[in-house]
Amino acid sequence: MDYTLKNEYLTIKISDDGAQLLSLVRNDNKKEYLWNGNPKYWNRSAPILFPIVGALKDKKYKYNGKIYTMSNHGFARDSKFELNKKMDNKLSFLLTSNENTKKIYPFDFTLEYSYELRNNQVIVECNVANKSDDKMYFSIGAHPAFLCDFSKEKFYFKFDKKDNFKYKLISDEGLLIDKAYIMELDNDKLLIQSHMFDKDALIIENDQIHEVSLLDEKLNEYVKVKFDTHLLGLWSPAKKNAPFVCIEPWCGRCDRVDSDGEFTKKDYINVLEKDGVFKSSYSIEIK
């Protein structure tokens, strides 16, 4: 089922399938800002990544001496969420561990994901609660895709820093290659080009970036994403000239190519004590 929130500035639509944001429209000009999930390029629009982000080596991980299998980005994006709270300006969705999730992820948890409209912004918040009797390990991330047809005209990323930053690439198996490259900025901007994503996502670690905007050909800013995460992914489908780019705040990332698969030692893994709660958020501002 789809749900709608509307205020003076924006209208958004969210599905309880994956608690995924499906549409983001500016009311005054009826302009859509979010990719529509057309499978010609990519069949999603803004999936939730949980309890892993990216790929596991051989799609497997080890925990307490047992081997588990999990596909890329985890199972939340393909799970049915319950509508948890409904207010005039906010919707909250809940995913709770069950027999099926525990076959591939042996922890009891709740994942609450909410969307709130504040003037011309969408505030997205997640709360992960550990309901297990021991520590819980997980990653979580966002994957919103914004319309940006850079095959037909010029578009730019704008960052909250003017200095060049480091990024990493991934292998054909979706695993991190631990070699840093320098992204050279023009002041604080970067021209978006399709070849940038030939090796899949650009992975930016270590709190280098906390704000990314999209600019059109005339350098008008039309989307701004702010986030509190340690990592950021930038992605568009490789060699497809897809008319969108993804700005992805992450709390965690894929395995390294030399990973030993031990889940508790996974890079950027989040750890919650019994009854602990993890909170993270990001915002989308429409100009």
C-alpha positions as YAML, in Angstrom:
chain: A
units: angstrom
residues:
- id: 1
  name: MET
  ca: [0.00, 0.00, 0.00]
- id: 2
  name: ASP
  ca: [1.15, 3.53, -0.78]
- id: 3
  name: TYR
  ca: [0.83, 6.49, 1.58]
- id: 4
  name: THR
  ca: [0.93, 10.22, 0.81]
- id: 5
  name: LEU
  ca: [2.16, 13.21, 2.81]
- id: 6
  name: LYS
  ca: [1.58, 16.77, 1.63]
- id: 7
  name: ASN
  ca: [2.32, 20.25, 2.91]
- id: 8
  name: GLU
  ca: [2.41, 23.68, 1.30]
- id: 9
  name: TYR
  ca: [5.63, 22.94, -0.58]
- id: 10
  name: LEU
  ca: [5.97, 19.22, -1.22]
- id: 11
  name: THR
  ca: [4.07, 16.00, -1.79]
- id: 12
  name: ILE
  ca: [5.73, 12.65, -1.16]
- id: 13
  name: LYS
  ca: [4.58, 9.07, -1.60]
- id: 14
  name: ILE
  ca: [5.89, 6.10, 0.40]
- id: 15
  name: SER
  ca: [5.20, 2.39, -0.01]
- id: 16
  name: ASP
  ca: [4.96, -0.08, 2.85]
- id: 17
  name: ASP
  ca: [6.91, -2.42, 0.56]
- id: 18
  name: GLY
  ca: [10.39, -1.70, 1.88]
- id: 19
  name: ALA
  ca: [9.16, 1.61, 3.39]
- id: 20
  name: GLN
  ca: [10.55, 3.09, 0.17]
- id: 21
  name: LEU
  ca: [10.12, 6.70, -0.89]
- id: 22
  name: LEU
  ca: [8.45, 6.51, -4.32]
- id: 23
  name: SER
  ca: [7.83, 10.12, -5.30]
- id: 24
  name: LEU
  ca: [8.91, 13.62, -4.32]
- id: 25
  name: VAL
  ca: [7.04, 16.45, -6.02]
- id: 26
  name: ARG
  ca: [7.30, 20.20, -5.64]
- id: 27
  name: ASN
  ca: [3.73, 21.45, -5.46]
- id: 28
  name: ASP
  ca: [3.98, 24.82, -7.21]
- id: 29
  name: ASN
  ca: [5.32, 23.46, -10.51]
- id: 30
  name: LYS
  ca: [4.37, 19.75, -10.14]
- id: 31
  name: LYS
  ca: [7.99, 18.82, -10.81]
- id: 32
  name: GLU
  ca: [9.09, 15.30, -9.82]
- id: 33
  name: TYR
  ca: [12.57, 14.95, -8.30]
- id: 34
  name: LEU
  ca: [12.80, 11.22, -7.63]
- id: 35
  name: TRP
  ca: [13.51, 8.39, -10.06]
- id: 36
  name: ASN
  ca: [10.37, 6.34, -10.81]
- id: 37
  name: GLY
  ca: [11.84, 2.83, -10.59]
- id: 38
  name: ASN
  ca: [11.59, 2.01, -14.31]
- id: 39
  name: PRO
  ca: [13.39, -1.36, -14.60]
- id: 40
  name: LYS
  ca: [14.93, -0.30, -17.92]
- id: 41
  name: TYR
  ca: [17.62, 1.30, -15.78]
- id: 42
  name: TRP
  ca: [16.89, 0.37, -12.15]
- id: 43
  name: ASN
  ca: [13.73, -0.98, -10.58]
- id: 44
  name: ARG
  ca: [13.95, 0.97, -7.31]
- id: 45
  name: SER
  ca: [13.72, 4.60, -6.29]
- id: 46
  name: ALA
  ca: [15.04, 4.91, -2.72]
- id: 47
  name: PRO
  ca: [15.53, 1.52, -1.03]
- id: 48
  name: ILE
  ca: [16.53, 1.05, 2.62]
- id: 49
  name: LEU
  ca: [19.77, -0.92, 3.02]
- id: 50
  name: PHE
  ca: [19.71, -3.15, 6.11]
- id: 51
  name: PRO
  ca: [21.28, -5.10, 7.84]
- id: 52
  name: ILE
  ca: [24.15, -4.79, 5.36]
- id: 53
  name: VAL
  ca: [25.19, -2.15, 2.86]
- id: 54
  name: GLY
  ca: [26.59, -3.39, -0.44]
- id: 55
  name: ALA
  ca: [27.97, -6.87, -0.99]
- id: 56
  name: LEU
  ca: [29.38, -9.55, 1.27]
- id: 57
  name: LYS
  ca: [32.33, -11.56, 0.01]
- id: 58
  name: ASP
  ca: [30.82, -14.63, -1.66]
- id: 59
  name: LYS
  ca: [27.48, -13.32, -0.30]
- id: 60
  name: LYS
  ca: [28.35, -14.93, 3.05]
- id: 61
  name: TYR
  ca: [29.34, -13.90, 6.56]
- id: 62
  name: LYS
  ca: [30.36, -15.69, 9.74]
- id: 63
  name: TYR
  ca: [28.87, -15.13, 13.18]
- id: 64
  name: ASN
  ca: [29.37, -17.30, 16.27]
- id: 65
  name: GLY
  ca: [30.96, -20.00, 14.18]
- id: 66
  name: LYS
  ca: [28.02, -20.28, 11.77]
- id: 67
  name: ILE
  ca: [27.94, -19.21, 8.11]
- id: 68
  name: TYR
  ca: [24.99, -17.18, 6.84]
- id: 69
  name: THR
  ca: [24.12, -16.12, 3.30]
- id: 70
  name: MET
  ca: [22.68, -12.73, 2.39]
- id: 71
  name: SER
  ca: [22.22, -10.91, -0.92]
- id: 72
  name: ASN
  ca: [23.46, -7.38, -1.59]
- id: 73
  name: HIS
  ca: [22.07, -4.60, 0.62]
- id: 74
  name: GLY
  ca: [20.19, -7.00, 2.90]
- id: 75
  name: PHE
  ca: [16.50, -7.82, 3.18]
- id: 76
  name: ALA
  ca: [14.77, -4.64, 4.39]
- id: 77
  name: ARG
  ca: [14.28, -3.29, 0.88]
- id: 78
  name: ASP
  ca: [12.24, -6.39, -0.01]
- id: 79
  name: SER
  ca: [10.30, -6.62, 3.28]
- id: 80
  name: LYS
  ca: [6.81, -5.47, 4.12]
- id: 81
  name: PHE
  ca: [6.81, -2.75, 6.79]
- id: 82
  name: GLU
  ca: [3.89, -1.91, 9.06]
- id: 83
  name: LEU
  ca: [2.53, 1.61, 9.24]
- id: 84
  name: ASN
  ca: [3.57, 2.53, 12.78]
- id: 85
  name: LYS
  ca: [2.53, 6.16, 13.24]
- id: 86
  name: LYS
  ca: [0.56, 8.56, 11.07]
- id: 87
  name: MET
  ca: [0.50, 12.32, 11.61]
- id: 88
  name: ASP
  ca: [-0.33, 15.27, 9.39]
- id: 89
  name: ASN
  ca: [3.32, 15.86, 8.54]
- id: 90
  name: LYS
  ca: [4.96, 12.53, 9.39]
- id: 91
  name: LEU
  ca: [4.69, 8.81, 8.62]
- id: 92
  name: SER
  ca: [6.57, 6.09, 10.47]
- id: 93
  name: PHE
  ca: [7.04, 2.47, 9.34]
- id: 94
  name: LEU
  ca: [8.21, -0.53, 11.36]
- id: 95
  name: LEU
  ca: [10.02, -3.74, 10.46]
- id: 96
  name: THR
  ca: [10.37, -6.40, 13.17]
- id: 97
  name: SER
  ca: [12.56, -9.49, 13.10]
- id: 98
  name: ASN
  ca: [10.76, -12.78, 12.45]
- id: 99
  name: GLU
  ca: [11.42, -16.44, 11.69]
- id: 100
  name: ASN
  ca: [12.41, -15.68, 8.11]
- id: 101
  name: THR
  ca: [14.84, -12.86, 8.93]
- id: 102
  name: LYS
  ca: [16.49, -14.93, 11.67]
- id: 103
  name: LYS
  ca: [17.38, -17.66, 9.16]
- id: 104
  name: ILE
  ca: [19.81, -15.25, 7.52]
- id: 105
  name: TYR
  ca: [20.35, -12.67, 10.30]
- id: 106
  name: PRO
  ca: [20.29, -14.17, 13.82]
- id: 107
  name: PHE
  ca: [19.26, -11.10, 15.78]
- id: 108
  name: ASP
  ca: [15.99, -9.80, 17.22]
- id: 109
  name: PHE
  ca: [15.44, -6.18, 16.23]
- id: 110
  name: THR
  ca: [13.03, -3.45, 15.28]
- id: 111
  name: LEU
  ca: [13.76, -1.00, 12.48]
- id: 112
  name: GLU
  ca: [11.66, 2.16, 12.50]
- id: 113
  name: TYR
  ca: [11.89, 4.40, 9.45]
- id: 114
  name: SER
  ca: [10.09, 7.74, 9.29]
- id: 115
  name: TYR
  ca: [9.48, 10.54, 6.80]
- id: 116
  name: GLU
  ca: [8.58, 14.05, 7.92]
- id: 117
  name: LEU
  ca: [7.78, 17.16, 5.90]
- id: 118
  name: ARG
  ca: [9.23, 20.42, 7.19]
- id: 119
  name: ASN
  ca: [8.56, 23.24, 4.74]
- id: 120
  name: ASN
  ca: [10.63, 22.37, 1.64]
- id: 121
  name: GLN
  ca: [12.49, 19.48, 3.29]
- id: 122
  name: VAL
  ca: [11.93, 15.77, 3.78]
- id: 123
  name: ILE
  ca: [13.49, 14.59, 7.06]
- id: 124
  name: VAL
  ca: [14.27, 10.88, 7.02]
- id: 125
  name: GLU
  ca: [15.05, 9.18, 10.33]
- id: 126
  name: CYS
  ca: [15.87, 5.60, 11.26]
- id: 127
  name: ASN
  ca: [15.89, 3.95, 14.68]
- id: 128
  name: VAL
  ca: [17.35, 0.47, 15.08]
- id: 129
  name: ALA
  ca: [16.64, -1.26, 18.40]
- id: 130
  name: ASN
  ca: [18.38, -4.40, 19.62]
- id: 131
  name: LYS
  ca: [15.85, -6.84, 21.08]
- id: 132
  name: SER
  ca: [18.38, -9.69, 21.35]
- id: 133
  name: ASP
  ca: [19.94, -10.99, 24.56]
- id: 134
  name: ASP
  ca: [23.44, -10.11, 23.36]
- id: 135
  name: LYS
  ca: [25.18, -7.55, 21.18]
- id: 136
  name: MET
  ca: [23.77, -6.89, 17.73]
- id: 137
  name: TYR
  ca: [25.84, -6.08, 14.63]
- id: 138
  name: PHE
  ca: [24.51, -4.31, 11.54]
- id: 139
  name: SER
  ca: [24.94, -1.74, 8.81]
- id: 140
  name: ILE
  ca: [22.27, 0.58, 7.47]
- id: 141
  name: GLY
  ca: [22.11, 3.02, 4.59]
- id: 142
  name: ALA
  ca: [19.90, 5.02, 2.23]
- id: 143
  name: HIS
  ca: [19.84, 4.87, -1.57]
- id: 144
  name: PRO
  ca: [17.65, 7.71, -2.99]
- id: 145
  name: ALA
  ca: [17.83, 8.29, -6.75]
- id: 146
  name: PHE
  ca: [17.32, 11.84, -8.04]
- id: 147
  name: LEU
  ca: [16.42, 12.80, -11.59]
- id: 148
  name: CYS
  ca: [19.47, 14.11, -13.40]
- id: 149
  name: ASP
  ca: [19.79, 13.30, -17.11]
- id: 150
  name: PHE
  ca: [23.47, 14.10, -17.50]
- id: 151
  name: SER
  ca: [23.59, 12.33, -20.89]
- id: 152
  name: LYS
  ca: [21.58, 15.22, -22.40]
- id: 153
  name: GLU
  ca: [22.83, 18.26, -20.51]
- id: 154
  name: LYS
  ca: [25.33, 19.23, -17.86]
- id: 155
  name: PHE
  ca: [24.70, 18.57, -14.21]
- id: 156
  name: TYR
  ca: [27.02, 18.97, -11.23]
- id: 157
  name: PHE
  ca: [27.55, 17.70, -7.73]
- id: 158
  name: LYS
  ca: [28.26, 20.43, -5.18]
- id: 159
  name: PHE
  ca: [29.87, 19.43, -1.88]
- id: 160
  name: ASP
  ca: [30.25, 21.04, 1.53]
- id: 161
  name: LYS
  ca: [34.00, 21.39, 1.01]
- id: 162
  name: LYS
  ca: [36.21, 22.99, -1.59]
- id: 163
  name: ASP
  ca: [39.23, 20.74, -1.07]
- id: 164
  name: ASN
  ca: [39.74, 17.62, -3.15]
- id: 165
  name: PHE
  ca: [38.63, 14.44, -1.42]
- id: 166
  name: LYS
  ca: [39.52, 10.76, -1.54]
- id: 167
  name: TYR
  ca: [37.29, 8.00, -2.84]
- id: 168
  name: LYS
  ca: [37.50, 4.26, -3.44]
- id: 169
  name: LEU
  ca: [36.11, 1.87, -6.04]
- id: 170
  name: ILE
  ca: [34.75, -1.66, -5.95]
- id: 171
  name: SER
  ca: [35.58, -4.87, -7.81]
- id: 172
  name: ASP
  ca: [33.38, -6.68, -10.32]
- id: 173
  name: GLU
  ca: [32.10, -8.70, -7.34]
- id: 174
  name: GLY
  ca: [31.03, -5.52, -5.55]
- id: 175
  name: LEU
  ca: [33.85, -5.59, -2.98]
- id: 176
  name: LEU
  ca: [35.96, -2.64, -1.88]
- id: 177
  name: ILE
  ca: [39.37, -2.26, -3.46]
- id: 178
  name: ASP
  ca: [41.43, -0.62, -0.74]
- id: 179
  name: LYS
  ca: [43.10, 1.97, -2.94]
- id: 180
  name: ALA
  ca: [42.28, 5.66, -2.62]
- id: 181
  name: TYR
  ca: [41.89, 8.01, -5.57]
- id: 182
  name: ILE
  ca: [41.73, 11.80, -5.51]
- id: 183
  name: MET
  ca: [38.57, 13.51, -6.72]
- id: 184
  name: GLU
  ca: [39.56, 16.89, -8.07]
- id: 185
  name: LEU
  ca: [36.92, 19.56, -7.58]
- id: 186
  name: ASP
  ca: [36.35, 22.78, -9.44]
- id: 187
  name: ASN
  ca: [36.05, 24.92, -6.33]
- id: 188
  name: ASP
  ca: [33.31, 22.88, -4.61]
- id: 189
  name: LYS
  ca: [31.74, 21.39, -7.76]
- id: 190
  name: LEU
  ca: [32.14, 18.26, -9.86]
- id: 191
  name: LEU
  ca: [30.76, 17.73, -13.37]
- id: 192
  name: ILE
  ca: [28.72, 14.51, -13.46]
- id: 193
  name: GLN
  ca: [29.84, 12.17, -16.24]
- id: 194
  name: SER
  ca: [28.73, 8.62, -16.99]
- id: 195
  name: HIS
  ca: [32.27, 7.19, -16.99]
- id: 196
  name: MET
  ca: [32.55, 8.10, -13.31]
- id: 197
  name: PHE
  ca: [30.42, 5.05, -12.52]
- id: 198
  name: ASP
  ca: [32.08, 2.50, -14.81]
- id: 199
  name: LYS
  ca: [33.35, 0.73, -11.68]
- id: 200
  name: ASP
  ca: [30.01, 1.07, -9.90]
- id: 201
  name: ALA
  ca: [29.66, 3.37, -6.89]
- id: 202
  name: LEU
  ca: [32.19, 5.92, -5.69]
- id: 203
  name: ILE
  ca: [32.74, 5.26, -1.99]
- id: 204
  name: ILE
  ca: [33.72, 8.20, 0.22]
- id: 205
  name: GLU
  ca: [34.80, 7.27, 3.74]
- id: 206
  name: ASN
  ca: [35.91, 8.91, 6.99]
- id: 207
  name: ASP
  ca: [33.41, 11.77, 7.35]
- id: 208
  name: GLN
  ca: [34.83, 13.68, 4.39]
- id: 209
  name: ILE
  ca: [31.43, 14.81, 3.10]
- id: 210
  name: HIS
  ca: [28.18, 15.60, 4.92]
- id: 211
  name: GLU
  ca: [26.29, 17.59, 2.29]
- id: 212
  name: VAL
  ca: [25.78, 17.07, -1.46]
- id: 213
  name: SER
  ca: [23.70, 19.17, -3.84]
- id: 214
  name: LEU
  ca: [22.68, 18.72, -7.45]
- id: 215
  name: LEU
  ca: [23.10, 21.68, -9.78]
- id: 216
  name: ASP
  ca: [21.66, 22.08, -13.26]
- id: 217
  name: GLU
  ca: [23.47, 23.39, -16.32]
- id: 218
  name: LYS
  ca: [23.06, 26.99, -15.17]
- id: 219
  name: LEU
  ca: [24.48, 26.04, -11.75]
- id: 220
  name: ASN
  ca: [21.10, 26.39, -10.09]
- id: 221
  name: GLU
  ca: [20.87, 24.18, -7.02]
- id: 222
  name: TYR
  ca: [17.69, 22.06, -7.06]
- id: 223
  name: VAL
  ca: [18.31, 19.26, -4.53]
- id: 224
  name: LYS
  ca: [20.41, 19.27, -1.35]
- id: 225
  name: VAL
  ca: [21.04, 16.17, 0.76]
- id: 226
  name: LYS
  ca: [22.46, 16.54, 4.29]
- id: 227
  name: PHE
  ca: [23.43, 13.57, 6.46]
- id: 228
  name: ASP
  ca: [25.19, 12.55, 9.66]
- id: 229
  name: THR
  ca: [26.81, 9.34, 8.39]
- id: 230
  name: HIS
  ca: [30.51, 8.46, 8.17]
- id: 231
  name: LEU
  ca: [30.26, 7.23, 4.57]
- id: 232
  name: LEU
  ca: [28.72, 8.33, 1.30]
- id: 233
  name: GLY
  ca: [28.09, 6.48, -1.94]
- id: 234
  name: LEU
  ca: [27.54, 8.17, -5.31]
- id: 235
  name: TRP
  ca: [26.11, 5.93, -8.03]
- id: 236
  name: SER
  ca: [24.37, 5.62, -11.35]
- id: 237
  name: PRO
  ca: [24.06, 2.39, -13.38]
- id: 238
  name: ALA
  ca: [27.32, 1.78, -15.24]
- id: 239
  name: LYS
  ca: [27.32, 2.45, -19.00]
- id: 240
  name: LYS
  ca: [23.54, 2.87, -19.21]
- id: 241
  name: ASN
  ca: [23.26, 6.68, -19.42]
- id: 242
  name: ALA
  ca: [20.54, 6.45, -16.79]
- id: 243
  name: PRO
  ca: [18.70, 9.76, -16.17]
- id: 244
  name: PHE
  ca: [19.38, 9.80, -12.43]
- id: 245
  name: VAL
  ca: [22.10, 9.70, -9.80]
- id: 246
  name: CYS
  ca: [21.97, 8.30, -6.28]
- id: 247
  name: ILE
  ca: [23.27, 10.20, -3.26]
- id: 248
  name: GLU
  ca: [23.62, 7.52, -0.58]
- id: 249
  name: PRO
  ca: [24.33, 8.23, 3.11]
- id: 250
  name: TRP
  ca: [25.71, 5.02, 4.66]
- id: 251
  name: CYS
  ca: [26.43, 3.69, 8.13]
- id: 252
  name: GLY
  ca: [28.51, 0.79, 6.83]
- id: 253
  name: ARG
  ca: [29.66, -0.47, 3.45]
- id: 254
  name: CYS
  ca: [30.54, -3.56, 1.40]
- id: 255
  name: ASP
  ca: [33.24, -6.06, 2.37]
- id: 256
  name: ARG
  ca: [36.82, -5.53, 1.26]
- id: 257
  name: VAL
  ca: [38.20, -7.90, -1.40]
- id: 258
  name: ASP
  ca: [40.36, -9.53, 1.30]
- id: 259
  name: SER
  ca: [37.60, -9.82, 3.92]
- id: 260
  name: ASP
  ca: [37.64, -12.93, 6.12]
- id: 261
  name: GLY
  ca: [33.85, -12.74, 6.46]
- id: 262
  name: GLU
  ca: [33.80, -12.35, 10.24]
- id: 263
  name: PHE
  ca: [30.72, -10.20, 10.84]
- id: 264
  name: THR
  ca: [31.84, -8.71, 14.16]
- id: 265
  name: LYS
  ca: [35.02, -7.42, 12.52]
- id: 266
  name: LYS
  ca: [33.38, -6.00, 9.40]
- id: 267
  name: ASP
  ca: [34.55, -2.50, 8.48]
- id: 268
  name: TYR
  ca: [32.27, 0.24, 9.85]
- id: 269
  name: ILE
  ca: [30.00, -2.30, 11.55]
- id: 270
  name: ASN
  ca: [27.60, -0.79, 14.08]
- id: 271
  name: VAL
  ca: [27.31, -2.50, 17.47]
- id: 272
  name: LEU
  ca: [24.32, -2.26, 19.80]
- id: 273
  name: GLU
  ca: [24.25, -3.57, 23.34]
- id: 274
  name: LYS
  ca: [21.14, -5.38, 24.57]
- id: 275
  name: ASP
  ca: [18.16, -2.98, 24.49]
- id: 276
  name: GLY
  ca: [20.33, -0.36, 22.79]
- id: 277
  name: VAL
  ca: [18.98, 2.01, 20.12]
- id: 278
  name: PHE
  ca: [20.87, 3.41, 17.13]
- id: 279
  name: LYS
  ca: [19.65, 6.60, 15.47]
- id: 280
  name: SER
  ca: [20.60, 8.25, 12.20]
- id: 281
  name: SER
  ca: [19.00, 10.74, 9.83]
- id: 282
  name: TYR
  ca: [19.32, 12.63, 6.58]
- id: 283
  name: SER
  ca: [17.36, 15.38, 4.87]
- id: 284
  name: ILE
  ca: [16.36, 16.20, 1.30]
- id: 285
  name: GLU
  ca: [15.84, 19.87, 0.59]
- id: 286
  name: ILE
  ca: [14.10, 20.92, -2.62]
- id: 287
  name: LYS
  ca: [15.02, 24.31, -4.02]
...
